[in-house]
């Protein structure tokens, strides 16, 4: 299977609404393989990764990044996803083994895994301080929470739809979503048409599982409106961890923590939360890095 997902973006001809769509099956499948997620957490993390990818694709500059964080009181703990401006994304949950019975609709209980709490959106735009937005978690189902965040924290009328289908083999076979936003100056007629179109649509993961393309889904959302495809580009599950970054981080620990690590005179191991990569350092390497930092 191709390990890349594709983001497609379109805008109405009058500039009143824009949409970004992603078939994120490859991204969600890669995340499940890296983290060995349960079925419930494949859906929970998969939706969060898909949402973060779409939100990241709205960033302007190559160095910008966006962190989507759910600090819920559910059994999975916090979910953290980081995306760049191309929609490349990585993420993890504190407990990726949580499995719950189906919810009242017979679906994977993502809301139960996430629980209530606060959703944070952190945009690092290369300024002195990142922009941090927050809103309450309204359902824990991810898409509704993102929709609520844009409406209340950024005053941007939006609709986010996300879905993940997981097979009996515990592997994701369909995942994706879209983020639709009204732009300044949008008229009521356009808004009403979009709302009517969305009301008629079936679940996004169901459409993707049946073979609907991004063009098909955008066409359904924008049905009855003139629009143009804006652009199309690949995104993937992409971790940016490096051995040197972890060595520098260890050397930057407090004197007390460093002494505790080094007094054992054993190799020091660090594990990336996003991809599971393990890095091992000798005490001598760490000591040399500490001295290097002192001379800077």
C-alpha positions as protocol buffer text, in pm:
chain_id: "A"
residue {
  index: 1
  type: UNK
  ca { x: 0 y: 0 z: 0 }
}
residue {
  index: 2
  type: UNK
  ca { x: 120 y: 353 z: -78 }
}
residue {
  index: 3
  type: UNK
  ca { x: 251 y: 511 z: 242 }
}
residue {
  index: 4
  type: UNK
  ca { x: 139 y: 859 z: 136 }
}
residue {
  index: 5
  type: UNK
  ca { x: -191 y: 1037 z: 177 }
}
residue {
  index: 6
  type: UNK
  ca { x: -315 y: 1317 z: -46 }
}
residue {
  index: 7
  type: UNK
  ca { x: -461 y: 1653 z: 53 }
}
residue {
  index: 8
  type: UNK
  ca { x: -687 y: 1826 z: -200 }
}
residue {
  index: 9
  type: UNK
  ca { x: -806 y: 2184 z: -154 }
}
residue {
  index: 10
  type: UNK
  ca { x: -1078 y: 2378 z: -333 }
}
residue {
  index: 11
  type: UNK
  ca { x: -1249 y: 2717 z: -308 }
}
residue {
  index: 12
  type: UNK
  ca { x: -1584 y: 2845 z: -430 }
}
residue {
  index: 13
  type: UNK
  ca { x: -1562 y: 3072 z: -734 }
}
residue {
  index: 14
  type: UNK
  ca { x: -1690 y: 3369 z: -535 }
}
residue {
  index: 15
  type: UNK
  ca { x: -1433 y: 3314 z: -260 }
}
residue {
  index: 16
  type: UNK
  ca { x: -1695 y: 3255 z: 7 }
}
residue {
  index: 17
  type: UNK
  ca { x: -1586 y: 2909 z: 126 }
}
residue {
  index: 18
  type: UNK
  ca { x: -1285 y: 2682 z: 113 }
}
residue {
  index: 19
  type: UNK
  ca { x: -1236 y: 2313 z: 183 }
}
residue {
  index: 20
  type: UNK
  ca { x: -940 y: 2085 z: 248 }
}
residue {
  index: 21
  type: UNK
  ca { x: -989 y: 1709 z: 212 }
}
residue {
  index: 22
  type: UNK
  ca { x: -753 y: 1423 z: 296 }
}
residue {
  index: 23
  type: UNK
  ca { x: -770 y: 1049 z: 246 }
}
residue {
  index: 24
  type: UNK
  ca { x: -554 y: 972 z: 550 }
}
residue {
  index: 25
  type: UNK
  ca { x: -574 y: 593 z: 534 }
}
residue {
  index: 26
  type: UNK
  ca { x: -197 y: 556 z: 486 }
}
residue {
  index: 27
  type: UNK
  ca { x: -120 y: 796 z: 772 }
}
residue {
  index: 28
  type: UNK
  ca { x: -355 y: 622 z: 1016 }
}
residue {
  index: 29
  type: UNK
  ca { x: -231 y: 279 z: 916 }
}
residue {
  index: 30
  type: UNK
  ca { x: 130 y: 387 z: 971 }
}
residue {
  index: 31
  type: UNK
  ca { x: 42 y: 528 z: 1314 }
}
residue {
  index: 32
  type: UNK
  ca { x: -131 y: 204 z: 1411 }
}
residue {
  index: 33
  type: UNK
  ca { x: 173 y: 1 z: 1310 }
}
residue {
  index: 34
  type: UNK
  ca { x: 418 y: 225 z: 1496 }
}
residue {
  index: 35
  type: UNK
  ca { x: 214 y: 242 z: 1816 }
}
residue {
  index: 36
  type: UNK
  ca { x: 39 y: -97 z: 1807 }
}
residue {
  index: 37
  type: UNK
  ca { x: -290 y: 77 z: 1883 }
}
residue {
  index: 38
  type: UNK
  ca { x: -610 y: -96 z: 1994 }
}
residue {
  index: 39
  type: UNK
  ca { x: -914 y: -62 z: 1768 }
}
residue {
  index: 40
  type: UNK
  ca { x: -1058 y: 221 z: 1976 }
}
residue {
  index: 41
  type: UNK
  ca { x: -728 y: 405 z: 1982 }
}
residue {
  index: 42
  type: UNK
  ca { x: -667 y: 352 z: 1610 }
}
residue {
  index: 43
  type: UNK
  ca { x: -989 y: 548 z: 1562 }
}
residue {
  index: 44
  type: UNK
  ca { x: -913 y: 811 z: 1828 }
}
residue {
  index: 45
  type: UNK
  ca { x: -554 y: 878 z: 1729 }
}
residue {
  index: 46
  type: UNK
  ca { x: -643 y: 842 z: 1360 }
}
residue {
  index: 47
  type: UNK
  ca { x: -912 y: 1110 z: 1379 }
}
residue {
  index: 48
  type: UNK
  ca { x: -680 y: 1343 z: 1571 }
}
residue {
  index: 49
  type: UNK
  ca { x: -397 y: 1291 z: 1320 }
}
residue {
  index: 50
  type: UNK
  ca { x: -635 y: 1354 z: 1030 }
}
residue {
  index: 51
  type: UNK
  ca { x: -768 y: 1673 z: 1191 }
}
residue {
  index: 52
  type: UNK
  ca { x: -418 y: 1798 z: 1273 }
}
residue {
  index: 53
  type: UNK
  ca { x: -303 y: 1732 z: 916 }
}
residue {
  index: 54
  type: UNK
  ca { x: -592 y: 1935 z: 774 }
}
residue {
  index: 55
  type: UNK
  ca { x: -535 y: 2220 z: 1019 }
}
residue {
  index: 56
  type: UNK
  ca { x: -162 y: 2217 z: 951 }
}
residue {
  index: 57
  type: UNK
  ca { x: -227 y: 2250 z: 579 }
}
residue {
  index: 58
  type: UNK
  ca { x: -370 y: 2598 z: 651 }
}
residue {
  index: 59
  type: UNK
  ca { x: -31 y: 2722 z: 775 }
}
residue {
  index: 60
  type: UNK
  ca { x: 152 y: 2965 z: 549 }
}
residue {
  index: 61
  type: UNK
  ca { x: 525 y: 2902 z: 584 }
}
residue {
  index: 62
  type: UNK
  ca { x: 752 y: 2600 z: 550 }
}
residue {
  index: 63
  type: UNK
  ca { x: 887 y: 2644 z: 906 }
}
residue {
  index: 64
  type: UNK
  ca { x: 542 y: 2677 z: 1071 }
}
residue {
  index: 65
  type: UNK
  ca { x: 401 y: 2395 z: 1280 }
}
residue {
  index: 66
  type: UNK
  ca { x: 72 y: 2319 z: 1454 }
}
residue {
  index: 67
  type: UNK
  ca { x: 13 y: 2107 z: 1763 }
}
residue {
  index: 68
  type: UNK
  ca { x: -334 y: 1969 z: 1832 }
}
residue {
  index: 69
  type: UNK
  ca { x: -366 y: 1844 z: 2189 }
}
residue {
  index: 70
  type: UNK
  ca { x: -658 y: 1685 z: 2371 }
}
residue {
  index: 71
  type: UNK
  ca { x: -617 y: 1688 z: 2747 }
}
residue {
  index: 72
  type: UNK
  ca { x: -915 y: 1474 z: 2838 }
}
residue {
  index: 73
  type: UNK
  ca { x: -1001 y: 1284 z: 3155 }
}
residue {
  index: 74
  type: UNK
  ca { x: -1076 y: 963 z: 2965 }
}
residue {
  index: 75
  type: UNK
  ca { x: -866 y: 646 z: 2999 }
}
residue {
  index: 76
  type: UNK
  ca { x: -641 y: 719 z: 2699 }
}
residue {
  index: 77
  type: UNK
  ca { x: -499 y: 1032 z: 2864 }
}
residue {
  index: 78
  type: UNK
  ca { x: -371 y: 1315 z: 2646 }
}
residue {
  index: 79
  type: UNK
  ca { x: -355 y: 1288 z: 2268 }
}
residue {
  index: 80
  type: UNK
  ca { x: -86 y: 1500 z: 2099 }
}
residue {
  index: 81
  type: UNK
  ca { x: -46 y: 1549 z: 1723 }
}
residue {
  index: 82
  type: UNK
  ca { x: 198 y: 1778 z: 1542 }
}
residue {
  index: 83
  type: UNK
  ca { x: 162 y: 1884 z: 1178 }
}
residue {
  index: 84
  type: UNK
  ca { x: 357 y: 2100 z: 934 }
}
residue {
  index: 85
  type: UNK
  ca { x: 230 y: 2326 z: 656 }
}
residue {
  index: 86
  type: UNK
  ca { x: 218 y: 2036 z: 410 }
}
residue {
  index: 87
  type: UNK
  ca { x: -2 y: 1828 z: 640 }
}
residue {
  index: 88
  type: UNK
  ca { x: 277 y: 1586 z: 735 }
}
residue {
  index: 89
  type: UNK
  ca { x: 185 y: 1471 z: 1082 }
}
residue {
  index: 90
  type: UNK
  ca { x: 294 y: 1264 z: 1381 }
}
residue {
  index: 91
  type: UNK
  ca { x: 121 y: 1186 z: 1709 }
}
residue {
  index: 92
  type: UNK
  ca { x: 69 y: 969 z: 2014 }
}
residue {
  index: 93
  type: UNK
  ca { x: -168 y: 909 z: 2304 }
}
residue {
  index: 94
  type: UNK
  ca { x: -56 y: 845 z: 2659 }
}
residue {
  index: 95
  type: UNK
  ca { x: -223 y: 502 z: 2657 }
}
residue {
  index: 96
  type: UNK
  ca { x: -263 y: 349 z: 2314 }
}
residue {
  index: 97
  type: UNK
  ca { x: -397 y: 17 z: 2437 }
}
residue {
  index: 98
  type: UNK
  ca { x: -735 y: 141 z: 2567 }
}
residue {
  index: 99
  type: UNK
  ca { x: -1022 y: -69 z: 2437 }
}
residue {
  index: 100
  type: UNK
  ca { x: -1385 y: 13 z: 2514 }
}
residue {
  index: 101
  type: UNK
  ca { x: -1719 y: -148 z: 2426 }
}
residue {
  index: 102
  type: UNK
  ca { x: -1902 y: 10 z: 2129 }
}
residue {
  index: 103
  type: UNK
  ca { x: -2096 y: 327 z: 2206 }
}
residue {
  index: 104
  type: UNK
  ca { x: -2475 y: 355 z: 2191 }
}
residue {
  index: 105
  type: UNK
  ca { x: -2459 y: 382 z: 1811 }
}
residue {
  index: 106
  type: UNK
  ca { x: -2253 y: 65 z: 1777 }
}
residue {
  index: 107
  type: UNK
  ca { x: -1940 y: 265 z: 1684 }
}
residue {
  index: 108
  type: UNK
  ca { x: -1593 y: 266 z: 1835 }
}
residue {
  index: 109
  type: UNK
  ca { x: -1620 y: 474 z: 2153 }
}
residue {
  index: 110
  type: UNK
  ca { x: -1369 y: 749 z: 2079 }
}
residue {
  index: 111
  type: UNK
  ca { x: -1555 y: 998 z: 2299 }
}
residue {
  index: 112
  type: UNK
  ca { x: -1538 y: 759 z: 2593 }
}
residue {
  index: 113
  type: UNK
  ca { x: -1163 y: 711 z: 2545 }
}
residue {
  index: 114
  type: UNK
  ca { x: -1096 y: 1087 z: 2529 }
}
residue {
  index: 115
  type: UNK
  ca { x: -1343 y: 1205 z: 2794 }
}
residue {
  index: 116
  type: UNK
  ca { x: -1398 y: 1568 z: 2887 }
}
residue {
  index: 117
  type: UNK
  ca { x: -1141 y: 1840 z: 2932 }
}
residue {
  index: 118
  type: UNK
  ca { x: -966 y: 2095 z: 2712 }
}
residue {
  index: 119
  type: UNK
  ca { x: -852 y: 2099 z: 2350 }
}
residue {
  index: 120
  type: UNK
  ca { x: -548 y: 2310 z: 2266 }
}
residue {
  index: 121
  type: UNK
  ca { x: -425 y: 2439 z: 1930 }
}
residue {
  index: 122
  type: UNK
  ca { x: -66 y: 2563 z: 1938 }
}
residue {
  index: 123
  type: UNK
  ca { x: 72 y: 2736 z: 1631 }
}
residue {
  index: 124
  type: UNK
  ca { x: 448 y: 2792 z: 1617 }
}
residue {
  index: 125
  type: UNK
  ca { x: 491 y: 3060 z: 1351 }
}
residue {
  index: 126
  type: UNK
  ca { x: 855 y: 3141 z: 1427 }
}
residue {
  index: 127
  type: UNK
  ca { x: 770 y: 3427 z: 1662 }
}
residue {
  index: 128
  type: UNK
  ca { x: 906 y: 3467 z: 2015 }
}
residue {
  index: 129
  type: UNK
  ca { x: 603 y: 3292 z: 2157 }
}
residue {
  index: 130
  type: UNK
  ca { x: 366 y: 3042 z: 1991 }
}
residue {
  index: 131
  type: UNK
  ca { x: -2 y: 3123 z: 1950 }
}
residue {
  index: 132
  type: UNK
  ca { x: -208 y: 2909 z: 2189 }
}
residue {
  index: 133
  type: UNK
  ca { x: -584 y: 2868 z: 2153 }
}
residue {
  index: 134
  type: UNK
  ca { x: -806 y: 2654 z: 2374 }
}
residue {
  index: 135
  type: UNK
  ca { x: -1166 y: 2540 z: 2396 }
}
residue {
  index: 136
  type: UNK
  ca { x: -1359 y: 2283 z: 2598 }
}
residue {
  index: 137
  type: UNK
  ca { x: -1382 y: 1928 z: 2466 }
}
residue {
  index: 138
  type: UNK
  ca { x: -1751 y: 1910 z: 2377 }
}
residue {
  index: 139
  type: UNK
  ca { x: -1779 y: 1541 z: 2286 }
}
residue {
  index: 140
  type: UNK
  ca { x: -1435 y: 1381 z: 2262 }
}
residue {
  index: 141
  type: UNK
  ca { x: -1526 y: 1265 z: 1912 }
}
residue {
  index: 142
  type: UNK
  ca { x: -1251 y: 1495 z: 1772 }
}
residue {
  index: 143
  type: UNK
  ca { x: -1434 y: 1639 z: 1466 }
}
residue {
  index: 144
  type: UNK
  ca { x: -1705 y: 1809 z: 1672 }
}
residue {
  index: 145
  type: UNK
  ca { x: -1438 y: 1949 z: 1903 }
}
residue {
  index: 146
  type: UNK
  ca { x: -1241 y: 2098 z: 1612 }
}
residue {
  index: 147
  type: UNK
  ca { x: -1561 y: 2246 z: 1467 }
}
residue {
  index: 148
  type: UNK
  ca { x: -1642 y: 2399 z: 1806 }
}
residue {
  index: 149
  type: UNK
  ca { x: -1289 y: 2535 z: 1845 }
}
residue {
  index: 150
  type: UNK
  ca { x: -1295 y: 2725 z: 1515 }
}
residue {
  index: 151
  type: UNK
  ca { x: -1642 y: 2867 z: 1580 }
}
residue {
  index: 152
  type: UNK
  ca { x: -1577 y: 2985 z: 1936 }
}
residue {
  index: 153
  type: UNK
  ca { x: -1203 y: 3047 z: 1962 }
}
residue {
  index: 154
  type: UNK
  ca { x: -1131 y: 3181 z: 1614 }
}
residue {
  index: 155
  type: UNK
  ca { x: -1477 y: 3302 z: 1511 }
}
residue {
  index: 156
  type: UNK
  ca { x: -1449 y: 3110 z: 1184 }
}
residue {
  index: 157
  type: UNK
  ca { x: -1766 y: 2918 z: 1092 }
}
residue {
  index: 158
  type: UNK
  ca { x: -1636 y: 2571 z: 1009 }
}
residue {
  index: 159
  type: UNK
  ca { x: -1738 y: 2210 z: 969 }
}
residue {
  index: 160
  type: UNK
  ca { x: -1490 y: 1931 z: 1035 }
}
residue {
  index: 161
  type: UNK
  ca { x: -1578 y: 1574 z: 939 }
}
residue {
  index: 162
  type: UNK
  ca { x: -1345 y: 1288 z: 1030 }
}
residue {
  index: 163
  type: UNK
  ca { x: -1373 y: 912 z: 1012 }
}
residue {
  index: 164
  type: UNK
  ca { x: -1167 y: 596 z: 1061 }
}
residue {
  index: 165
  type: UNK
  ca { x: -1267 y: 241 z: 971 }
}
residue {
  index: 166
  type: UNK
  ca { x: -1081 y: -46 z: 1139 }
}
residue {
  index: 167
  type: UNK
  ca { x: -1102 y: -406 z: 1019 }
}
residue {
  index: 168
  type: UNK
  ca { x: -1124 y: -727 z: 1221 }
}
residue {
  index: 169
  type: UNK
  ca { x: -748 y: -759 z: 1177 }
}
residue {
  index: 170
  type: UNK
  ca { x: -718 y: -430 z: 1373 }
}
residue {
  index: 171
  type: UNK
  ca { x: -579 y: -249 z: 1066 }
}
residue {
  index: 172
  type: UNK
  ca { x: -724 y: 75 z: 934 }
}
residue {
  index: 173
  type: UNK
  ca { x: -871 y: 28 z: 586 }
}
residue {
  index: 174
  type: UNK
  ca { x: -1034 y: 368 z: 537 }
}
residue {
  index: 175
  type: UNK
  ca { x: -971 y: 704 z: 699 }
}
residue {
  index: 176
  type: UNK
  ca { x: -1005 y: 1065 z: 603 }
}
residue {
  index: 177
  type: UNK
  ca { x: -1182 y: 1391 z: 656 }
}
residue {
  index: 178
  type: UNK
  ca { x: -1245 y: 1743 z: 545 }
}
residue {
  index: 179
  type: UNK
  ca { x: -1234 y: 2090 z: 695 }
}
residue {
  index: 180
  type: UNK
  ca { x: -1482 y: 2334 z: 543 }
}
residue {
  index: 181
  type: UNK
  ca { x: -1469 y: 2703 z: 631 }
}
residue {
  index: 182
  type: UNK
  ca { x: -1674 y: 3007 z: 541 }
}
residue {
  index: 183
  type: UNK
  ca { x: -1455 y: 3301 z: 447 }
}
residue {
  index: 184
  type: UNK
  ca { x: -1519 y: 3670 z: 528 }
}
residue {
  index: 185
  type: UNK
  ca { x: -1802 y: 3811 z: 320 }
}
residue {
  index: 186
  type: UNK
  ca { x: -1975 y: 3478 z: 261 }
}
residue {
  index: 187
  type: UNK
  ca { x: -2346 y: 3523 z: 196 }
}
residue {
  index: 188
  type: UNK
  ca { x: -2625 y: 3343 z: 379 }
}
residue {
  index: 189
  type: UNK
  ca { x: -2738 y: 3162 z: 66 }
}
residue {
  index: 190
  type: UNK
  ca { x: -2400 y: 2993 z: 28 }
}
residue {
  index: 191
  type: UNK
  ca { x: -2396 y: 2895 z: 395 }
}
residue {
  index: 192
  type: UNK
  ca { x: -2744 y: 2745 z: 371 }
}
residue {
  index: 193
  type: UNK
  ca { x: -2655 y: 2551 z: 56 }
}
residue {
  index: 194
  type: UNK
  ca { x: -2344 y: 2406 z: 218 }
}
residue {
  index: 195
  type: UNK
  ca { x: -2537 y: 2313 z: 530 }
}
residue {
  index: 196
  type: UNK
  ca { x: -2801 y: 2135 z: 323 }
}
residue {
  index: 197
  type: UNK
  ca { x: -2534 y: 1944 z: 128 }
}
residue {
  index: 198
  type: UNK
  ca { x: -2354 y: 1832 z: 444 }
}
residue {
  index: 199
  type: UNK
  ca { x: -2677 y: 1716 z: 605 }
}
residue {
  index: 200
  type: UNK
  ca { x: -2733 y: 1475 z: 316 }
}
residue {
  index: 201
  type: UNK
  ca { x: -2384 y: 1324 z: 325 }
}
residue {
  index: 202
  type: UNK
  ca { x: -2305 y: 982 z: 467 }
}
residue {
  index: 203
  type: UNK
  ca { x: -2012 y: 926 z: 707 }
}
residue {
  index: 204
  type: UNK
  ca { x: -1681 y: 1022 z: 551 }
}
residue {
  index: 205
  type: UNK
  ca { x: -1509 y: 691 z: 630 }
}
residue {
  index: 206
  type: UNK
  ca { x: -1797 y: 504 z: 468 }
}
residue {
  index: 207
  type: UNK
  ca { x: -1760 y: 706 z: 149 }
}
residue {
  index: 208
  type: UNK
  ca { x: -1383 y: 649 z: 141 }
}
residue {
  index: 209
  type: UNK
  ca { x: -1426 y: 275 z: 208 }
}
residue {
  index: 210
  type: UNK
  ca { x: -1660 y: 258 z: -92 }
}
residue {
  index: 211
  type: UNK
  ca { x: -1401 y: 422 z: -316 }
}
residue {
  index: 212
  type: UNK
  ca { x: -1513 y: 787 z: -322 }
}
residue {
  index: 213
  type: UNK
  ca { x: -1228 y: 1018 z: -419 }
}
residue {
  index: 214
  type: UNK
  ca { x: -1145 y: 1359 z: -280 }
}
residue {
  index: 215
  type: UNK
  ca { x: -1293 y: 1514 z: -593 }
}
residue {
  index: 216
  type: UNK
  ca { x: -1616 y: 1319 z: -537 }
}
residue {
  index: 217
  type: UNK
  ca { x: -1649 y: 1432 z: -177 }
}
residue {
  index: 218
  type: UNK
  ca { x: -1560 y: 1795 z: -247 }
}
residue {
  index: 219
  type: UNK
  ca { x: -1813 y: 1789 z: -531 }
}
residue {
  index: 220
  type: UNK
  ca { x: -2081 y: 1666 z: -291 }
}
residue {
  index: 221
  type: UNK
  ca { x: -2001 y: 1932 z: -28 }
}
residue {
  index: 222
  type: UNK
  ca { x: -1995 y: 2209 z: -291 }
}
residue {
  index: 223
  type: UNK
  ca { x: -2292 y: 2069 z: -485 }
}
residue {
  index: 224
  type: UNK
  ca { x: -2486 y: 2344 z: -661 }
}
residue {
  index: 225
  type: UNK
  ca { x: -2203 y: 2594 z: -618 }
}
residue {
  index: 226
  type: UNK
  ca { x: -1933 y: 2696 z: -864 }
}
residue {
  index: 227
  type: UNK
  ca { x: -1586 y: 2609 z: -737 }
}
residue {
  index: 228
  type: UNK
  ca { x: -1227 y: 2548 z: -845 }
}
residue {
  index: 229
  type: UNK
  ca { x: -976 y: 2292 z: -727 }
}
residue {
  index: 230
  type: UNK
  ca { x: -701 y: 2492 z: -564 }
}
residue {
  index: 231
  type: UNK
  ca { x: -412 y: 2248 z: -521 }
}
residue {
  index: 232
  type: UNK
  ca { x: -315 y: 1890 z: -437 }
}
residue {
  index: 233
  type: UNK
  ca { x: -14 y: 1755 z: -249 }
}
residue {
  index: 234
  type: UNK
  ca { x: 107 y: 1450 z: -58 }
}
residue {
  index: 235
  type: UNK
  ca { x: 127 y: 1418 z: 320 }
}
residue {
  index: 236
  type: UNK
  ca { x: 254 y: 1135 z: 538 }
}
residue {
  index: 237
  type: UNK
  ca { x: 315 y: 1016 z: 892 }
}
residue {
  index: 238
  type: UNK
  ca { x: 650 y: 1187 z: 939 }
}
residue {
  index: 239
  type: UNK
  ca { x: 856 y: 1196 z: 1258 }
}
residue {
  index: 240
  type: UNK
  ca { x: 1133 y: 1454 z: 1285 }
}
residue {
  index: 241
  type: UNK
  ca { x: 1324 y: 1297 z: 1574 }
}
residue {
  index: 242
  type: UNK
  ca { x: 1704 y: 1281 z: 1550 }
}
residue {
  index: 243
  type: UNK
  ca { x: 1972 y: 1125 z: 1766 }
}
residue {
  index: 244
  type: UNK
  ca { x: 2147 y: 1460 z: 1810 }
}
residue {
  index: 245
  type: UNK
  ca { x: 1827 y: 1625 z: 1940 }
}
residue {
  index: 246
  type: UNK
  ca { x: 1788 y: 1364 z: 2213 }
}
residue {
  index: 247
  type: UNK
  ca { x: 2154 y: 1384 z: 2311 }
}
residue {
  index: 248
  type: UNK
  ca { x: 2125 y: 1762 z: 2342 }
}
residue {
  index: 249
  type: UNK
  ca { x: 1805 y: 1728 z: 2546 }
}
residue {
  index: 250
  type: UNK
  ca { x: 1965 y: 1483 z: 2790 }
}
residue {
  index: 251
  type: UNK
  ca { x: 2270 y: 1706 z: 2828 }
}
residue {
  index: 252
  type: UNK
  ca { x: 2034 y: 1995 z: 2906 }
}
residue {
  index: 253
  type: UNK
  ca { x: 1879 y: 1823 z: 3207 }
}
residue {
  index: 254
  type: UNK
  ca { x: 1928 y: 1966 z: 3554 }
}
residue {
  index: 255
  type: UNK
  ca { x: 2249 y: 1881 z: 3740 }
}
residue {
  index: 256
  type: UNK
  ca { x: 2056 y: 1659 z: 3982 }
}
residue {
  index: 257
  type: UNK
  ca { x: 1893 y: 1458 z: 3702 }
}
residue {
  index: 258
  type: UNK
  ca { x: 2219 y: 1426 z: 3512 }
}
residue {
  index: 259
  type: UNK
  ca { x: 2405 y: 1306 z: 3822 }
}
residue {
  index: 260
  type: UNK
  ca { x: 2136 y: 1045 z: 3881 }
}
residue {
  index: 261
  type: UNK
  ca { x: 2166 y: 917 z: 3524 }
}
residue {
  index: 262
  type: UNK
  ca { x: 2544 y: 918 z: 3509 }
}
residue {
  index: 263
  type: UNK
  ca { x: 2618 y: 768 z: 3851 }
}
residue {
  index: 264
  type: UNK
  ca { x: 2481 y: 433 z: 3730 }
}
residue {
  index: 265
  type: UNK
  ca { x: 2756 y: 430 z: 3464 }
}
residue {
  index: 266
  type: UNK
  ca { x: 2521 y: 249 z: 3224 }
}
residue {
  index: 267
  type: UNK
  ca { x: 2402 y: 329 z: 2870 }
}
residue {
  index: 268
  type: UNK
  ca { x: 2120 y: 586 z: 2867 }
}
residue {
  index: 269
  type: UNK
  ca { x: 1819 y: 513 z: 2647 }
}
residue {
  index: 270
  type: UNK
  ca { x: 1568 y: 759 z: 2507 }
}
residue {
  index: 271
  type: UNK
  ca { x: 1253 y: 655 z: 2319 }
}
residue {
  index: 272
  type: UNK
  ca { x: 1063 y: 884 z: 2080 }
}
residue {
  index: 273
  type: UNK
  ca { x: 697 y: 912 z: 2182 }
}
residue {
  index: 274
  type: UNK
  ca { x: 594 y: 981 z: 1821 }
}
residue {
  index: 275
  type: UNK
  ca { x: 754 y: 688 z: 1638 }
}
residue {
  index: 276
  type: UNK
  ca { x: 902 y: 450 z: 1896 }
}
residue {
  index: 277
  type: UNK
  ca { x: 1260 y: 494 z: 1774 }
}
residue {
  index: 278
  type: UNK
  ca { x: 1514 y: 413 z: 2047 }
}
residue {
  index: 279
  type: UNK
  ca { x: 1839 y: 603 z: 2093 }
}
residue {
  index: 280
  type: UNK
  ca { x: 2117 y: 480 z: 2321 }
}
residue {
  index: 281
  type: UNK
  ca { x: 2399 y: 698 z: 2455 }
}
residue {
  index: 282
  type: UNK
  ca { x: 2709 y: 610 z: 2655 }
}
residue {
  index: 283
  type: UNK
  ca { x: 2782 y: 813 z: 2970 }
}
residue {
  index: 284
  type: UNK
  ca { x: 3092 y: 944 z: 2792 }
}
residue {
  index: 285
  type: UNK
  ca { x: 2883 y: 1081 z: 2505 }
}
residue {
  index: 286
  type: UNK
  ca { x: 2653 y: 1261 z: 2747 }
}
residue {
  index: 287
  type: UNK
  ca { x: 2944 y: 1407 z: 2946 }
}
residue {
  index: 288
  type: UNK
  ca { x: 3107 y: 1531 z: 2626 }
}
residue {
  index: 289
  type: UNK
  ca { x: 2781 y: 1697 z: 2517 }
}
residue {
  index: 290
  type: UNK
  ca { x: 2748 y: 1864 z: 2859 }
}
residue {
  index: 291
  type: UNK
  ca { x: 3099 y: 2007 z: 2826 }
}
residue {
  index: 292
  type: UNK
  ca { x: 3024 y: 2125 z: 2472 }
}
residue {
  index: 293
  type: UNK
  ca { x: 2719 y: 2313 z: 2598 }
}
residue {
  index: 294
  type: UNK
  ca { x: 2928 y: 2482 z: 2866 }
}
residue {
  index: 295
  type: UNK
  ca { x: 3166 y: 2625 z: 2606 }
}
residue {
  index: 296
  type: UNK
  ca { x: 2890 y: 2775 z: 2393 }
}
